[in-house]
Amino acid sequence: MRLDKFLKVSRLIKRRTVANEACDAGRVLVNGLVAKASQKVKVGDIIEIQFGTKSVKAKVLDLQETTKKEEAKELFCYL
């Protein structure tokens, strides 16, 4: 699954366009490397998102094309 889509489906970032912008600005890392929005993510990958002075780190637990709001938090765990 594409990184930008995973960020939206998992609700780590609310909209796909915002996810694309964050990737283009170099604020999203996958396994420690700066990632493009089109990069494929798989179960077990570590995603780090930098929001200004804060940083969020999460591990991918599951991949789904769509998900309900309540189930979105089951796609990843915070580290």
All heavy atoms as a GROMACS GRO file, in nm:
protein
  621
    1MET      N    1   0.084  -0.119   0.000
    1MET     CA    2   0.000   0.000   0.000
    1MET      C    3   0.088   0.125   0.000
    1MET      O    4   0.193   0.125   0.064
    1MET     CB    5  -0.089   0.000   0.126
    1MET     CG    6  -0.175   0.124   0.140
    1MET     SD    7  -0.272   0.129   0.290
    1MET     CE    8  -0.397   0.011   0.251
    2ARG      N    9   0.046   0.227  -0.072
    2ARG     CA   10   0.120   0.353  -0.076
    2ARG      C   11   0.122   0.419   0.062
    2ARG      O   12   0.027   0.408   0.138
    2ARG     CB   13   0.055   0.449  -0.175
    2ARG     CG   14   0.079   0.415  -0.321
    2ARG     CD   15   0.000   0.509  -0.410
    2ARG     NE   16   0.027   0.649  -0.381
    2ARG     CZ   17   0.097   0.731  -0.460
    2ARG    NH1   18   0.145   0.685  -0.573
    2ARG    NH2   19   0.116   0.856  -0.427
    3LEU      N   20   0.232   0.484   0.092
    3LEU     CA   21   0.249   0.552   0.221
    3LEU      C   22   0.140   0.656   0.245
    3LEU      O   23   0.079   0.658   0.353
    3LEU     CB   24   0.387   0.617   0.228
    3LEU     CG   25   0.418   0.701   0.351
    3LEU    CD1   26   0.407   0.618   0.478
    3LEU    CD2   27   0.556   0.763   0.339
    4ASP      N   28   0.112   0.742   0.146
    4ASP     CA   29   0.012   0.846   0.167
    4ASP      C   30  -0.126   0.787   0.196
    4ASP      O   31  -0.198   0.835   0.283
    4ASP     CB   32   0.007   0.945   0.051
    4ASP     CG   33  -0.020   0.880  -0.085
    4ASP    OD1   34  -0.013   0.757  -0.095
    4ASP    OD2   35  -0.046   0.955  -0.180
    5LYS      N   36  -0.160   0.678   0.130
    5LYS     CA   37  -0.290   0.614   0.155
    5LYS      C   38  -0.293   0.552   0.294
    5LYS      O   39  -0.394   0.563   0.364
    5LYS     CB   40  -0.320   0.509   0.048
    5LYS     CG   41  -0.456   0.446   0.071
    5LYS     CD   42  -0.509   0.374  -0.047
    5LYS     CE   43  -0.649   0.325  -0.013
    5LYS     NZ   44  -0.711   0.255  -0.122
    6PHE      N   45  -0.185   0.488   0.336
    6PHE     CA   46  -0.182   0.428   0.470
    6PHE      C   47  -0.199   0.536   0.578
    6PHE      O   48  -0.273   0.516   0.674
    6PHE     CB   49  -0.052   0.350   0.495
    6PHE     CG   50  -0.046   0.296   0.636
    6PHE    CD1   51  -0.116   0.182   0.669
    6PHE    CD2   52   0.026   0.362   0.735
    6PHE    CE1   53  -0.115   0.133   0.800
    6PHE    CE2   54   0.027   0.315   0.864
    6PHE     CZ   55  -0.043   0.199   0.897
    7LEU      N   56  -0.130   0.648   0.561
    7LEU     CA   57  -0.140   0.756   0.660
    7LEU      C   58  -0.284   0.806   0.671
    7LEU      O   59  -0.331   0.836   0.781
    7LEU     CB   60  -0.046   0.872   0.623
    7LEU     CG   61   0.103   0.840   0.634
    7LEU    CD1   62   0.185   0.955   0.577
    7LEU    CD2   63   0.143   0.810   0.777
    8LYS      N   64  -0.355   0.812   0.559
    8LYS     CA   65  -0.495   0.856   0.562
    8LYS      C   66  -0.586   0.749   0.622
    8LYS      O   67  -0.665   0.777   0.712
    8LYS     CB   68  -0.542   0.891   0.421
    8LYS     CG   69  -0.687   0.935   0.416
    8LYS     CD   70  -0.747   0.909   0.278
    8LYS     CE   71  -0.895   0.935   0.274
    8LYS     NZ   72  -0.973   0.834   0.340
    9VAL      N   73  -0.574   0.625   0.574
    9VAL     CA   74  -0.662   0.517   0.622
    9VAL      C   75  -0.643   0.492   0.772
    9VAL      O   76  -0.739   0.471   0.845
    9VAL     CB   77  -0.637   0.386   0.542
    9VAL    CG1   78  -0.707   0.268   0.604
    9VAL    CG2   79  -0.682   0.405   0.398
   10SER      N   80  -0.519   0.499   0.819
   10SER     CA   81  -0.491   0.477   0.961
   10SER      C   82  -0.522   0.599   1.045
   10SER      O   83  -0.519   0.594   1.167
   10SER     CB   84  -0.344   0.440   0.980
   10SER     OG   85  -0.262   0.550   0.947
   11ARG      N   86  -0.551   0.712   0.978
   11ARG     CA   87  -0.582   0.839   1.043
   11ARG      C   88  -0.465   0.897   1.122
   11ARG      O   89  -0.485   0.976   1.214
   11ARG     CB   90  -0.707   0.827   1.130
   11ARG     CG   91  -0.830   0.788   1.043
   11ARG     CD   92  -0.959   0.817   1.108
   11ARG     NE   93  -1.080   0.802   1.033
   11ARG     CZ   94  -1.120   0.701   0.957
   11ARG    NH1   95  -1.041   0.601   0.933
   11ARG    NH2   96  -1.237   0.700   0.901
   12LEU      N   97  -0.344   0.857   1.087
   12LEU     CA   98  -0.226   0.925   1.143
   12LEU      C   99  -0.223   1.068   1.088
   12LEU      O  100  -0.183   1.161   1.157
   12LEU     CB  101  -0.098   0.850   1.105
   12LEU     CG  102  -0.066   0.726   1.188
   12LEU    CD1  103   0.043   0.643   1.123
   12LEU    CD2  104  -0.028   0.764   1.329
   13ILE      N  105  -0.266   1.084   0.962
   13ILE     CA  106  -0.286   1.216   0.901
   13ILE      C  107  -0.426   1.214   0.841
   13ILE      O  108  -0.465   1.116   0.778
   13ILE     CB  109  -0.179   1.245   0.792
   13ILE    CG1  110  -0.040   1.254   0.857
   13ILE    CG2  111  -0.212   1.374   0.718
   13ILE    CD1  112   0.073   1.284   0.761
   14LYS      N  113  -0.502   1.321   0.862
   14LYS     CA  114  -0.644   1.322   0.828
   14LYS      C  115  -0.675   1.312   0.678
   14LYS      O  116  -0.769   1.244   0.639
   14LYS     CB  117  -0.711   1.448   0.882
   14LYS     CG  118  -0.712   1.454   1.034
   14LYS     CD  119  -0.827   1.374   1.091
   14LYS     CE  120  -0.840   1.393   1.241
   14LYS     NZ  121  -0.775   1.291   1.320
   15ARG      N  122  -0.598   1.384   0.594
   15ARG     CA  123  -0.628   1.385   0.451
   15ARG      C  124  -0.506   1.342   0.370
   15ARG      O  125  -0.394   1.370   0.406
   15ARG     CB  126  -0.673   1.526   0.408
   15ARG     CG  127  -0.806   1.565   0.467
   15ARG     CD  128  -0.864   1.692   0.406
   15ARG     NE  129  -0.772   1.802   0.396
   15ARG     CZ  130  -0.748   1.890   0.492
   15ARG    NH1  131  -0.809   1.880   0.608
   15ARG    NH2  132  -0.663   1.989   0.474
   16ARG      N  133  -0.534   1.279   0.256
   16ARG     CA  134  -0.426   1.227   0.171
   16ARG      C  135  -0.341   1.341   0.113
   16ARG      O  136  -0.221   1.326   0.098
   16ARG     CB  137  -0.486   1.142   0.059
   16ARG     CG  138  -0.385   1.054  -0.009
   16ARG     CD  139  -0.455   0.945  -0.085
   16ARG     NE  140  -0.359   0.867  -0.162
   16ARG     CZ  141  -0.391   0.760  -0.232
   16ARG    NH1  142  -0.514   0.718  -0.236
   16ARG    NH2  143  -0.299   0.695  -0.299
   17THR      N  144  -0.404   1.454   0.082
   17THR     CA  145  -0.327   1.567   0.029
   17THR      C  146  -0.230   1.620   0.133
   17THR      O  147  -0.118   1.658   0.100
   17THR     CB  148  -0.419   1.681  -0.020
   17THR    OG1  149  -0.508   1.717   0.086
   17THR    CG2  150  -0.498   1.642  -0.142
   18VAL      N  151  -0.272   1.622   0.260
   18VAL     CA  152  -0.184   1.666   0.368
   18VAL      C  153  -0.069   1.565   0.384
   18VAL      O  154   0.046   1.603   0.406
   18VAL     CB  155  -0.262   1.683   0.501
   18VAL    CG1  156  -0.169   1.719   0.614
   18VAL    CG2  157  -0.371   1.787   0.484
   19ALA      N  158  -0.099   1.437   0.370
   19ALA     CA  159   0.004   1.332   0.378
   19ALA      C  160   0.106   1.351   0.265
   19ALA      O  161   0.227   1.339   0.287
   19ALA     CB  162  -0.060   1.194   0.369
   20ASN      N  163   0.057   1.383   0.144
   20ASN     CA  164   0.146   1.408   0.030
   20ASN      C  165   0.237   1.526   0.057
   20ASN      O  166   0.357   1.521   0.030
   20ASN     CB  167   0.064   1.435  -0.097
   20ASN     CG  168   0.028   1.309  -0.172
   20ASN    OD1  169   0.114   1.225  -0.193
   20ASN    ND2  170  -0.096   1.297  -0.209
   21GLU      N  171   0.180   1.634   0.111
   21GLU     CA  172   0.259   1.754   0.140
   21GLU      C  173   0.366   1.726   0.245
   21GLU      O  174   0.480   1.773   0.233
   21GLU     CB  175   0.167   1.867   0.186
   21GLU     CG  176   0.080   1.921   0.073
   21GLU     CD  177  -0.034   2.008   0.122
   21GLU    OE1  178  -0.043   2.036   0.243
   21GLU    OE2  179  -0.116   2.048   0.037
   22ALA      N  180   0.331   1.648   0.348
   22ALA     CA  181   0.428   1.614   0.453
   22ALA      C  182   0.543   1.531   0.395
   22ALA      O  183   0.659   1.553   0.428
   22ALA     CB  184   0.358   1.537   0.566
   23CYS      N  185   0.511   1.438   0.306
   23CYS     CA  186   0.614   1.355   0.241
   23CYS      C  187   0.703   1.442   0.152
   23CYS      O  188   0.826   1.428   0.155
   23CYS     CB  189   0.550   1.245   0.159
   23CYS     SG  190   0.468   1.118   0.258
   24ASP      N  191   0.643   1.532   0.074
   24ASP     CA  192   0.719   1.619  -0.015
   24ASP      C  193   0.814   1.710   0.063
   24ASP      O  194   0.922   1.744   0.016
   24ASP     CB  195   0.625   1.705  -0.100
   24ASP     CG  196   0.548   1.622  -0.203
   24ASP    OD1  197   0.589   1.506  -0.229
   24ASP    OD2  198   0.449   1.673  -0.258
   25ALA      N  199   0.772   1.748   0.184
   25ALA     CA  200   0.854   1.837   0.268
   25ALA      C  201   0.962   1.759   0.344
   25ALA      O  202   1.043   1.819   0.414
   25ALA     CB  203   0.765   1.912   0.366
   26GLY      N  204   0.964   1.626   0.331
   26GLY     CA  205   1.066   1.544   0.397
   26GLY      C  206   1.039   1.523   0.545
   26GLY      O  207   1.131   1.493   0.621
   27ARG      N  208   0.913   1.537   0.587
   27ARG     CA  209   0.880   1.523   0.729
   27ARG      C  210   0.834   1.382   0.766
   27ARG      O  211   0.798   1.358   0.881
   27ARG     CB  212   0.772   1.625   0.768
   27ARG     CG  213   0.822   1.769   0.757
   27ARG     CD  214   0.733   1.867   0.831
   27ARG     NE  215   0.592   1.846   0.813
   27ARG     CZ  216   0.515   1.911   0.726
   27ARG    NH1  217   0.567   2.003   0.648
   27ARG    NH2  218   0.386   1.886   0.718
   28VAL      N  219   0.833   1.289   0.671
   28VAL     CA  220   0.790   1.152   0.697
   28VAL      C  221   0.907   1.057   0.670
   28VAL      O  222   0.966   1.060   0.562
   28VAL     CB  223   0.668   1.112   0.610
   28VAL    CG1  224   0.624   0.970   0.642
   28VAL    CG2  225   0.553   1.210   0.632
   29LEU      N  226   0.938   0.974   0.769
   29LEU     CA  227   1.045   0.875   0.756
   29LEU      C  228   0.986   0.736   0.765
   29LEU      O  229   0.896   0.712   0.846
   29LEU     CB  230   1.149   0.893   0.868
   29LEU     CG  231   1.210   1.031   0.890
   29LEU    CD1  232   1.300   1.030   1.012
   29LEU    CD2  233   1.289   1.074   0.769
   30VAL      N  234   1.036   0.644   0.684
   30VAL     CA  235   0.999   0.503   0.694
   30VAL      C  236   1.127   0.426   0.719
   30VAL      O  237   1.220   0.433   0.639
   30VAL     CB  238   0.928   0.453   0.566
   30VAL    CG1  239   0.902   0.303   0.576
   30VAL    CG2  240   0.798   0.528   0.545
   31ASN      N  241   1.132   0.357   0.831
   31ASN     CA  242   1.251   0.282   0.872
   31ASN      C  243   1.376   0.371   0.874
   31ASN      O  244   1.484   0.329   0.832
   31ASN     CB  245   1.272   0.159   0.782
   31ASN     CG  246   1.155   0.062   0.792
   31ASN    OD1  247   1.095   0.046   0.897
   31ASN    ND2  248   1.122  -0.001   0.682
   32GLY      N  249   1.358   0.496   0.917
   32GLY     CA  250   1.471   0.587   0.932
   32GLY      C  251   1.514   0.661   0.808
   32GLY      O  252   1.604   0.743   0.812
   33LEU      N  253   1.447   0.637   0.694
   33LEU     CA  254   1.483   0.705   0.569
   33LEU      C  255   1.369   0.795   0.523
   33LEU      O  256   1.252   0.758   0.535
   33LEU     CB  257   1.512   0.601   0.459
   33LEU     CG  258   1.624   0.501   0.488
   33LEU    CD1  259   1.626   0.392   0.382
   33LEU    CD2  260   1.757   0.572   0.495
   34VAL      N  261   1.403   0.912   0.470
   34VAL     CA  262   1.301   1.004   0.416
   34VAL      C  263   1.224   0.931   0.307
   34VAL      O  264   1.283   0.867   0.221
   34VAL     CB  265   1.365   1.133   0.362
   34VAL    CG1  266   1.260   1.222   0.298
   34VAL    CG2  267   1.437   1.208   0.473
   35ALA      N  268   1.090   0.940   0.314
   35ALA     CA  269   1.006   0.862   0.222
   35ALA      C  270   0.922   0.951   0.132
   35ALA      O  271   0.879   1.059   0.172
   35ALA     CB  272   0.914   0.770   0.302
   36LYS      N  273   0.900   0.904   0.010
   36LYS     CA  274   0.808   0.970  -0.082
   36LYS      C  275   0.668   0.917  -0.056
   36LYS      O  276   0.650   0.808  -0.002
   36LYS     CB  277   0.847   0.939  -0.227
   36LYS     CG  278   0.976   1.002  -0.271
   36LYS     CD  279   1.000   0.973  -0.418
   36LYS     CE  280   1.127   1.041  -0.466
   36LYS     NZ  281   1.154   1.010  -0.607
   37ALA      N  282   0.567   0.993  -0.100
   37ALA     CA  283   0.427   0.953  -0.080
   37ALA      C  284   0.396   0.821  -0.151
   37ALA      O  285   0.311   0.745  -0.107
   37ALA     CB  286   0.334   1.062  -0.130
   38SER      N  287   0.468   0.793  -0.260
   38SER     CA  288   0.439   0.673  -0.339
   38SER      C  289   0.509   0.548  -0.286
   38SER      O  290   0.486   0.439  -0.337
   38SER     CB  291   0.482   0.696  -0.483
   38SER     OG  292   0.621   0.722  -0.489
   39GLN      N  293   0.591   0.563  -0.182
   39GLN     CA  294   0.664   0.446  -0.130
   39GLN      C  295   0.567   0.343  -0.074
   39GLN      O  296   0.468   0.376  -0.010
   39GLN     CB  297   0.761   0.490  -0.019
   39GLN     CG  298   0.839   0.374   0.039
   39GLN     CD  299   0.949   0.419   0.132
   39GLN    OE1  300   1.003   0.527   0.117
   39GLN    NE2  301   0.981   0.336   0.229
   40LYS      N  302   0.597   0.217  -0.099
   40LYS     CA  303   0.514   0.108  -0.048
   40LYS      C  304   0.549   0.081   0.098
   40LYS      O  305   0.667   0.075   0.134
   40LYS     CB  306   0.535  -0.020  -0.129
   40LYS     CG  307   0.503  -0.006  -0.276
   40LYS     CD  308   0.354   0.002  -0.299
   40LYS     CE  309   0.322   0.007  -0.448
   40LYS     NZ  310   0.190   0.064  -0.473
   41VAL      N  311   0.445   0.065   0.181
   41VAL     CA  312   0.468   0.026   0.320
   41VAL      C  313   0.417  -0.115   0.340
   41VAL      O  314   0.326  -0.160   0.271
   41VAL     CB  315   0.400   0.122   0.421
   41VAL    CG1  316   0.464   0.258   0.420
   41VAL    CG2  317   0.252   0.133   0.396
   42LYS      N  318   0.479  -0.186   0.433
   42LYS     CA  319   0.438  -0.322   0.463
   42LYS      C  320   0.431  -0.340   0.614
   42LYS      O  321   0.480  -0.256   0.689
   42LYS     CB  322   0.533  -0.423   0.398
   42LYS     CG  323   0.677  -0.407   0.439
   42LYS     CD  324   0.767  -0.494   0.352
   42LYS     CE  325   0.913  -0.483   0.389
   42LYS     NZ  326   0.969  -0.351   0.395
   43VAL      N  327   0.369  -0.447   0.658
   43VAL     CA  328   0.356  -0.476   0.800
   43VAL      C  329   0.495  -0.484   0.862
   43VAL      O  330   0.585  -0.548   0.806
   43VAL     CB  331   0.277  -0.607   0.823
   43VAL    CG1  332   0.275  -0.644   0.970
   43VAL    CG2  333   0.136  -0.593   0.768
   44GLY      N  334   0.514  -0.417   0.975
   44GLY     CA  335   0.643  -0.418   1.043
   44GLY      C  336   0.726  -0.293   1.020
   44GLY      O  337   0.822  -0.269   1.092
   45ASP      N  338   0.689  -0.211   0.920
   45ASP     CA  339   0.762  -0.087   0.895
   45ASP      C  340   0.741   0.012   1.010
   45ASP      O  341   0.635   0.015   1.072
   45ASP     CB  342   0.716  -0.022   0.765
   45ASP     CG  343   0.774  -0.088   0.641
   45ASP    OD1  344   0.866  -0.172   0.656
   45ASP    OD2  345   0.729  -0.057   0.530
   46ILE      N  346   0.843   0.094   1.036
   46ILE     CA  347   0.835   0.199   1.137
   46ILE      C  348   0.820   0.332   1.064
   46ILE      O  349   0.906   0.369   0.983
   46ILE     CB  350   0.962   0.203   1.225
   46ILE    CG1  351   0.993   0.066   1.286
   46ILE    CG2  352   0.948   0.310   1.334
   46ILE    CD1  353   0.892   0.015   1.385
   47ILE      N  354   0.711   0.403   1.092
   47ILE     CA  355   0.685   0.532   1.029
   47ILE      C  356   0.705   0.641   1.134
   47ILE      O  357   0.651   0.630   1.244
   47ILE     CB  358   0.542   0.539   0.973
   47ILE    CG1  359   0.524   0.433   0.864
   47ILE    CG2  360   0.511   0.678   0.918
   47ILE    CD1  361   0.383   0.421   0.812
   48GLU      N  362   0.780   0.744   1.099
   48GLU     CA  363   0.800   0.857   1.188
   48GLU      C  364   0.755   0.984   1.116
   48GLU      O  365   0.796   1.010   1.004
   48GLU     CB  366   0.947   0.868   1.229
   48GLU     CG  367   0.972   0.971   1.336
   48GLU     CD  368   1.115   0.969   1.389
   48GLU    OE1  369   1.190   0.875   1.356
   48GLU    OE2  370   1.150   1.061   1.462
   49ILE      N  371   0.667   1.060   1.182
   49ILE     CA  372   0.615   1.184   1.124
   49ILE      C  373   0.654   1.299   1.215
   49ILE      O  374   0.632   1.292   1.336
   49ILE     CB  375   0.461   1.180   1.112
   49ILE    CG1  376   0.416   1.051   1.042
   49ILE    CG2  377   0.409   1.301   1.036
   49ILE    CD1  378   0.270   1.021   1.057
   50GLN      N  379   0.711   1.404   1.155
   50GLN     CA  380   0.752   1.520   1.234
   50GLN      C  381   0.651   1.633   1.215
   50GLN      O  382   0.630   1.680   1.103
   50GLN     CB  383   0.893   1.565   1.192
   50GLN     CG  384   0.997   1.464   1.232
   50GLN     CD  385   1.114   1.455   1.138
   50GLN    OE1  386   1.114   1.517   1.032
   50GLN    NE2  387   1.213   1.377   1.176
   51PHE      N  388   0.586   1.670   1.326
   51PHE     CA  389   0.490   1.781   1.328
   51PHE      C  390   0.555   1.896   1.404
   51PHE      O  391   0.549   1.900   1.526
   51PHE     CB  392   0.361   1.742   1.401
   51PHE     CG  393   0.284   1.630   1.337
   51PHE    CD1  394   0.289   1.502   1.390
   51PHE    CD2  395   0.204   1.652   1.227
   51PHE    CE1  396   0.217   1.398   1.333
   51PHE    CE2  397   0.131   1.549   1.169
   51PHE     CZ  398   0.138   1.423   1.223
   52GLY      N  399   0.621   1.986   1.333
   52GLY     CA  400   0.686   2.098   1.401
   52GLY      C  401   0.790   2.048   1.500
   52GLY      O  402   0.888   1.985   1.461
   53THR      N  403   0.768   2.072   1.629
   53THR     CA  404   0.863   2.028   1.731
   53THR      C  405   0.832   1.887   1.781
   53THR      O  406   0.916   1.825   1.844
   53THR     CB  407   0.863   2.124   1.852
   53THR    OG1  408   0.730   2.132   1.904
   53THR    CG2  409   0.909   2.263   1.811
   54LYS      N  410   0.710   1.837   1.752
   54LYS     CA  411   0.672   1.703   1.797
   54LYS      C  412   0.705   1.600   1.690
   54LYS      O  413   0.711   1.630   1.573
   54LYS     CB  414   0.522   1.695   1.825
   54LYS     CG  415   0.481   1.747   1.959
   54LYS     CD  416   0.341   1.708   2.000
   54LYS     CE  417   0.247   1.683   1.886
   54LYS     NZ  418   0.110   1.658   1.927
   55SER      N  419   0.724   1.478   1.736
   55SER     CA  420   0.750   1.367   1.644
   55SER      C  421   0.666   1.248   1.687
   55SER      O  422   0.661   1.215   1.806
   55SER     CB  423   0.898   1.333   1.646
   55SER     OG  424   0.924   1.227   1.558
   56VAL      N  425   0.600   1.183   1.592
   56VAL     CA  426   0.517   1.066   1.620
   56VAL      C  427   0.580   0.946   1.552
   56VAL      O  428   0.613   0.951   1.434
   56VAL     CB  429   0.372   1.087   1.569
   56VAL    CG1  430   0.290   0.960   1.584
   56VAL    CG2  431   0.307   1.204   1.639
   57LYS      N  432   0.598   0.838   1.628
   57LYS     CA  433   0.657   0.715   1.574
   57LYS      C  434   0.556   0.603   1.589
   57LYS      O  435   0.500   0.583   1.697
   57LYS     CB  436   0.784   0.683   1.653
   57LYS     CG  437   0.892   0.616   1.574
   57LYS     CD  438   1.020   0.608   1.656
   57LYS     CE  439   1.136   0.573   1.568
   57LYS     NZ  440   1.261   0.567   1.642
   58ALA      N  441   0.532   0.530   1.480
   58ALA     CA  442   0.433   0.422   1.482
   58ALA      C  443   0.482   0.303   1.401
   58ALA      O  444   0.554   0.320   1.303
   58ALA     CB  445   0.300   0.472   1.427
   59LYS      N  446   0.441   0.184   1.445
   59LYS     CA  447   0.475   0.061   1.373
   59LYS      C  448   0.350   0.009   1.301
   59LYS      O  449   0.242   0.004   1.360
   59LYS     CB  450   0.524  -0.045   1.473
   59LYS     CG  451   0.565  -0.176   1.407
   59LYS     CD  452   0.624  -0.270   1.509
   59LYS     CE  453   0.671  -0.398   1.443
   59LYS     NZ  454   0.733  -0.488   1.540
   60VAL      N  455   0.365  -0.026   1.174
   60VAL     CA  456   0.253  -0.076   1.094
   60VAL      C  457   0.219  -0.218   1.139
   60VAL      O  458   0.304  -0.307   1.138
   60VAL     CB  459   0.288  -0.076   0.943
   60VAL    CG1  460   0.172  -0.130   0.861
   60VAL    CG2  461   0.327   0.064   0.897
   61LEU      N  462   0.092  -0.239   1.180
   61LEU     CA  463   0.048  -0.372   1.224
   61LEU      C  464  -0.038  -0.443   1.121
   61LEU      O  465  -0.041  -0.565   1.115
   61LEU     CB  466  -0.032  -0.359   1.355
   61LEU     CG  467   0.041  -0.303   1.476
   61LEU    CD1  468  -0.054  -0.295   1.595
   61LEU    CD2  469   0.162  -0.387   1.511
   62ASP      N  470  -0.110  -0.365   1.039
   62ASP     CA  471  -0.202  -0.424   0.942
   62ASP      C  472  -0.223  -0.325   0.828
   62ASP      O  473  -0.208  -0.204   0.847
   62ASP     CB  474  -0.335  -0.456   1.011
   62ASP     CG  475  -0.426  -0.544   0.926
   62ASP    OD1  476  -0.377  -0.600   0.826
   62ASP    OD2  477  -0.544  -0.557   0.960
   63LEU      N  478  -0.260  -0.376   0.712
   63LEU     CA  479  -0.290  -0.292   0.596
   63LEU      C  480  -0.432  -0.322   0.550
   63LEU      O  481  -0.468  -0.437   0.533
   63LEU     CB  482  -0.192  -0.321   0.481
   63LEU     CG  483  -0.045  -0.294   0.508
   63LEU    CD1  484   0.039  -0.341   0.391
   63LEU    CD2  485  -0.019  -0.148   0.536
   64GLN      N  486  -0.513  -0.215   0.533
   64GLN     CA  487  -0.648  -0.230   0.482
   64GLN      C  488  -0.678  -0.116   0.387
   64GLN      O  489  -0.630  -0.005   0.408
   64GLN     CB  490  -0.750  -0.230   0.597
   64GLN     CG  491  -0.742  -0.352   0.685
   64GLN     CD  492  -0.848  -0.349   0.796
   64GLN    OE1  493  -0.937  -0.266   0.794
   64GLN    NE2  494  -0.835  -0.440   0.890
   65GLU      N  495  -0.758  -0.144   0.285
   65GLU     CA  496  -0.793  -0.041   0.186
   65GLU      C  497  -0.881   0.067   0.248
   65GLU      O  498  -0.866   0.184   0.218
   65GLU     CB  499  -0.863  -0.104   0.066
   65GLU     CG  500  -0.772  -0.190  -0.020
   65GLU     CD  501  -0.656  -0.114  -0.080
   65GLU    OE1  502  -0.678  -0.006  -0.138
   65GLU    OE2  503  -0.542  -0.162  -0.068
   66THR      N  504  -0.977   0.026   0.330
   66THR     CA  505  -1.064   0.121   0.399
   66THR      C  506  -1.083   0.070   0.542
   66THR      O  507  -1.063  -0.048   0.571
   66THR     CB  508  -1.203   0.132   0.334
   66THR    OG1  509  -1.264   0.003   0.334
   66THR    CG2  510  -1.193   0.185   0.192
   67THR      N  511  -1.122   0.161   0.630
   67THR     CA  512  -1.145   0.121   0.768
   67THR      C  513  -1.238   0.221   0.836
   67THR      O  514  -1.247   0.337   0.795
   67THR     CB  515  -1.013   0.111   0.847
   67THR    OG1  516  -1.040   0.065   0.977
   67THR    CG2  517  -0.943   0.245   0.856
   68LYS      N  518  -1.309   0.174   0.937
   68LYS     CA  519  -1.394   0.263   1.016
   68LYS      C  520  -1.306   0.337   1.116
   68LYS      O  521  -1.197   0.292   1.152
   68LYS     CB  522  -1.500   0.181   1.090
   68LYS     CG  523  -1.599   0.114   0.999
   68LYS     CD  524  -1.712   0.051   1.079
   68LYS     CE  525  -1.820  -0.002   0.989
   68LYS     NZ  526  -1.807  -0.145   0.961
   69LYS      N  527  -1.356   0.450   1.164
   69LYS     CA  528  -1.280   0.534   1.256
   69LYS      C  529  -1.235   0.455   1.380
   69LYS      O  530  -1.121   0.466   1.424
   69LYS     CB  531  -1.366   0.653   1.298
   69LYS     CG  532  -1.293   0.755   1.380
   69LYS     CD  533  -1.383   0.872   1.413
   69LYS     CE  534  -1.310   0.972   1.498
   69LYS     NZ  535  -1.396   1.083   1.539
   70GLU      N  536  -1.324   0.372   1.434
   70GLU     CA  537  -1.293   0.296   1.556
   70GLU      C  538  -1.184   0.191   1.532
   70GLU      O  539  -1.109   0.158   1.621
   70GLU     CB  540  -1.418   0.225   1.610
   70GLU     CG  541  -1.538   0.315   1.635
   70GLU     CD  542  -1.616   0.345   1.507
   70GLU    OE1  543  -1.642   0.253   1.428
   70GLU    OE2  544  -1.650   0.463   1.488
   71GLU      N  545  -1.179   0.138   1.409
   71GLU     CA  546  -1.084   0.030   1.378
   71GLU      C  547  -0.949   0.084   1.329
   71GLU      O  548  -0.852   0.009   1.319
   71GLU     CB  549  -1.143  -0.061   1.271
   71GLU     CG  550  -1.270  -0.131   1.316
   71GLU     CD  551  -1.348  -0.193   1.201
   71GLU    OE1  552  -1.304  -0.180   1.086
   71GLU    OE2  553  -1.452  -0.254   1.229
   72ALA      N  554  -0.942   0.213   1.297
   72ALA     CA  555  -0.820   0.271   1.240
   72ALA      C  556  -0.701   0.254   1.333
   72ALA      O  557  -0.589   0.229   1.288
   72ALA     CB  558  -0.842   0.417   1.208
   73LYS      N  559  -0.722   0.267   1.464
   73LYS     CA  560  -0.610   0.258   1.559
   73LYS      C  561  -0.551   0.118   1.570
   73LYS      O  562  -0.443   0.100   1.625
   73LYS     CB  563  -0.652   0.310   1.696
   73LYS     CG  564  -0.768   0.239   1.760
   73LYS     CD  565  -0.806   0.310   1.890
   73LYS     CE  566  -0.934   0.256   1.949
   73LYS     NZ  567  -1.054   0.298   1.878
   74GLU      N  568  -0.621   0.017   1.513
   74GLU     CA  569  -0.570  -0.120   1.514
   74GLU      C  570  -0.468  -0.144   1.401
   74GLU      O  571  -0.406  -0.249   1.397
   74GLU     CB  572  -0.686  -0.219   1.504
   74GLU     CG  573  -0.779  -0.213   1.625
   74GLU     CD  574  -0.906  -0.291   1.603
   74GLU    OE1  575  -0.915  -0.369   1.507
   74GLU    OE2  576  -0.999  -0.274   1.686
   75LEU      N  577  -0.453  -0.048   1.309
   75LEU     CA  578  -0.361  -0.065   1.198
   75LEU      C  579  -0.217  -0.034   1.237
   75LEU      O  580  -0.124  -0.066   1.164
   75LEU     CB  581  -0.402   0.026   1.080
   75LEU     CG  582  -0.539   0.001   1.019
   75LEU    CD1  583  -0.566   0.100   0.908
   75LEU    CD2  584  -0.549  -0.142   0.967
   76PHE      N  585  -0.197   0.032   1.352
   76PHE     CA  586  -0.061   0.069   1.395
   76PHE      C  587  -0.055   0.075   1.547
   76PHE      O  588  -0.158   0.075   1.615
   76PHE     CB  589  -0.023   0.206   1.337
   76PHE     CG  590  -0.106   0.320   1.388
   76PHE    CD1  591  -0.065   0.393   1.499
   76PHE    CD2  592  -0.226   0.354   1.329
   76PHE    CE1  593  -0.142   0.496   1.548
   76PHE    CE2  594  -0.303   0.457   1.377
   76PHE     CZ  595  -0.261   0.528   1.488
   77CYS      N  596   0.068   0.077   1.600
   77CYS     CA  597   0.086   0.101   1.744
   77CYS      C  598   0.193   0.207   1.760
   77CYS      O  599   0.290   0.212   1.684
   77CYS     CB  600   0.122  -0.027   1.819
   77CYS     SG  601   0.285  -0.092   1.780
   78TYR      N  602   0.172   0.296   1.857
   78TYR     CA  603   0.269   0.401   1.884
   78TYR      C  604   0.393   0.342   1.951
   78TYR      O  605   0.382   0.251   2.031
   78TYR     CB  606   0.208   0.510   1.974
   78TYR     CG  607   0.105   0.594   1.905
   78TYR    CD1  608  -0.028   0.585   1.938
   78TYR    CD2  609   0.142   0.684   1.805
   78TYR    CE1  610  -0.124   0.663   1.874
   78TYR    CE2  611   0.047   0.761   1.740
   78TYR     CZ  612  -0.085   0.750   1.776
   78TYR     OH  613  -0.179   0.827   1.713
   79LEU      N  614   0.510   0.398   1.918
   79LEU     CA  615   0.635   0.352   1.980
   79LEU      C  616   0.690   0.462   2.070
   79LEU      O  617   0.661   0.577   2.054
   79LEU     CB  618   0.737   0.319   1.873
   79LEU     CG  619   0.697   0.206   1.776
   79LEU    CD1  620   0.803   0.191   1.669
   79LEU    CD2  621   0.680   0.077   1.851
   0.00000   0.00000   0.00000
